[in-house]
Amino acid sequence: MEKELKKLLNSLTEEQREQLHRNINSISDEDLEKVITKEINKKVGEKYDF
């Protein structure tokens, strides 16, 4: 997956890179925490079958 992401990032134009950077920086800490918590809970649920 890391290779695919690097390949995708390398294929972006400078304008697309700047837009991606702005989008990433606009994500609030609260939203990021919600997404991370949701993903962790999903992974734990898959592993331990809750």
Backbone bond lengths (Angstrom), bond angles and torsions (degrees), N, CA, C in turn:
res aa  C-N    CA-C-N  psi(-1)  N-CA   C-N-CA  omega(-1)  CA-C   N-CA-C  phi
1 M - - - 1.449 - - 1.531 110.87 -
2 E 1.316 116.54 -38.39 1.461 120.08 -179.94 1.527 111.11 -61.63
3 K 1.340 116.18 -40.08 1.471 119.86 179.07 1.524 111.04 -62.54
4 E 1.341 116.23 -41.59 1.458 120.65 -179.85 1.523 110.62 -64.52
5 L 1.337 116.68 -41.01 1.462 119.91 178.68 1.521 111.40 -64.70
6 K 1.324 117.09 -42.97 1.465 120.36 178.31 1.522 110.67 -62.01
7 K 1.322 116.46 -42.14 1.460 120.57 179.53 1.529 110.63 -62.76
8 L 1.331 115.38 -42.86 1.459 120.46 179.15 1.525 110.89 -64.55
9 L 1.331 117.57 -46.11 1.460 120.94 178.97 1.523 111.49 -61.10
10 N 1.323 116.54 -39.99 1.466 120.29 179.73 1.522 112.45 -66.86
11 S 1.331 117.13 -23.68 1.460 120.47 -178.50 1.535 113.09 -85.59
12 L 1.339 116.88 -8.13 1.464 119.87 -178.96 1.526 111.44 -74.13
13 T 1.327 115.15 147.00 1.457 119.60 172.95 1.524 108.37 -77.11
14 E 1.313 116.74 166.71 1.476 121.10 178.96 1.529 110.65 -58.28
15 E 1.311 117.26 -41.00 1.466 121.51 179.66 1.539 110.31 -64.02
16 Q 1.332 116.09 -42.44 1.457 119.87 178.64 1.533 111.24 -65.19
17 R 1.322 116.82 -37.55 1.474 120.68 177.42 1.528 110.60 -63.36
18 E 1.323 116.24 -43.80 1.457 120.29 179.39 1.519 111.20 -63.39
19 Q 1.330 117.04 -41.28 1.466 121.40 178.92 1.529 110.19 -64.84
20 L 1.315 117.09 -43.06 1.466 121.35 177.66 1.523 110.06 -60.16
21 H 1.312 116.59 -44.38 1.467 121.55 179.08 1.529 110.64 -60.47
22 R 1.327 117.16 -44.67 1.475 120.66 178.16 1.521 110.78 -63.09
23 N 1.328 117.01 -42.06 1.464 120.64 -179.80 1.524 111.40 -63.60
24 I 1.311 116.62 -43.40 1.466 120.70 179.56 1.523 109.91 -63.21
25 N 1.311 116.87 -43.18 1.461 120.70 -178.56 1.521 113.07 -69.38
26 S 1.332 117.74 -19.57 1.465 120.59 -178.47 1.526 112.65 -85.00
27 I 1.332 117.75 -7.40 1.458 121.01 179.59 1.526 108.70 -74.07
28 S 1.324 116.35 127.16 1.466 119.33 -179.63 1.526 110.53 -76.43
29 D 1.321 115.03 155.50 1.468 120.11 177.87 1.532 110.91 -60.09
30 E 1.327 116.36 -36.92 1.464 120.40 -179.04 1.530 110.73 -64.89
31 D 1.334 116.44 -44.60 1.465 120.00 178.83 1.519 111.06 -63.82
32 L 1.321 115.85 -41.59 1.455 120.83 179.18 1.529 110.39 -62.45
33 E 1.317 116.60 -43.01 1.463 121.45 179.22 1.530 110.90 -62.58
34 K 1.332 117.33 -40.72 1.468 121.06 179.06 1.527 110.87 -61.60
35 V 1.325 116.50 -45.82 1.463 121.08 -178.53 1.530 110.46 -65.11
36 I 1.321 116.82 -44.67 1.468 120.70 -179.62 1.525 110.06 -62.90
37 T 1.331 117.15 -45.35 1.461 121.45 179.54 1.529 110.73 -60.97
38 K 1.314 116.36 -43.13 1.466 120.88 179.61 1.534 110.52 -61.35
39 E 1.347 116.59 -45.10 1.462 120.74 -179.76 1.531 111.62 -65.70
40 I 1.327 117.19 -40.61 1.469 120.42 177.90 1.519 109.89 -62.56
41 N 1.322 117.01 -46.54 1.461 120.80 179.91 1.525 111.40 -61.27
42 K 1.335 116.14 -38.07 1.466 120.40 179.00 1.528 110.00 -64.97
43 K 1.334 116.67 -45.64 1.466 120.66 -179.58 1.526 111.74 -64.94
44 V 1.334 117.05 -41.77 1.462 121.05 178.95 1.527 109.21 -64.76
45 G 1.310 116.59 -41.28 1.467 120.70 178.63 1.515 111.91 -63.08
46 E 1.324 117.86 -39.16 1.466 121.56 178.14 1.531 110.55 -66.54
47 K 1.327 115.52 -41.86 1.471 119.96 -175.44 1.526 111.88 -72.60
48 Y 1.321 116.05 -41.33 1.459 119.67 -174.03 1.526 113.57 -106.93
49 D 1.324 116.42 1.46 1.462 122.28 173.10 1.522 112.82 55.68
50 F 1.337 117.25 52.31 1.468 121.84 177.10 1.513 110.26 -77.95
